[in-house]
């Protein structure tokens, strides 16, 4: 399974969208500073998650959410953890 996830920075309220096969491991990487694009905004908390059967489906949604703030906010509202 593959997942699209949204995380929120507890330090400045920034939202980040990503996709992965292991959400818990990926969140640990974000919080440990091993992801360059999120290292300075730690700590992060999981906001929303959606499961997909293929990486292609997850990457498509990730792309759609990253390019449209309105879609991103609506998706987070529906898939809030």
N, C-alpha and C positions, 0 to 999 in steps of 0.2 A: 504494500500500500504506500501511497504517497500523500503528502499533506501540504496544504497551503495554510500558513499561519500568520497571525498578526501579533506583534508584541509592542508594548508601550514602555517607554523609558520612564522610570520613576523620578528621574532627576529633572527632566525638562518636558515631559509629556509628548515627546516625539513618537510617532508610530512607524513601525517598520514591517513590511510585508515580505515573506520569503516562502520557499517550498523545500521540503526535505522528506526523507523516509523515516527519520527518527526525531520527533519533535523535542523530546526531553533532552537528548544529547545535543541537539542544535541550540536549545535555550541555554544549556550549560556553556556552550562555546561562546554565545553572545555575552553571557554574564562573566565569563572569565577573561574577556578581552581578546579572544582569538579571531574575531571577525572584525576586520579593519573598519568597515563602514559603521559599526555600532559600538566600537570599543570605548569611545569617549562619552557615551550617553548612558553608561551602566548606572544602576541595575535595571534589568528588563523584566517585565511580567507578561505572561501569555494573556492575550485579549480574546482571540477567536481562532478557530481551526475548522478545516473542512477536509474530508478524506476523498481520495481519488484512486482509481485502479491503475492508472498509468501516469508516468512522469509527464508525458505530453499534455494531458488534461490539466495537471497541476501547474505546469509552466505557462499554459495559455491563460489560466485564471490569474496567476501571479502577475503576468504582463498586463492584463486588463485592469487589475486593481492598482498597479503602480502608475498607470497612465491617467487614471481618472479618480480624483479625490471623492467625487460624489458616489461612484460605484464602490469605492473602498469603504466609505462611511456606512453605506447601506449594507454591504456585506458583513462588516463587523457587527452591526446591529442585529442581523439575523443569526450569525454564527458565534455570538458572544459566549465565552466559556463561563 
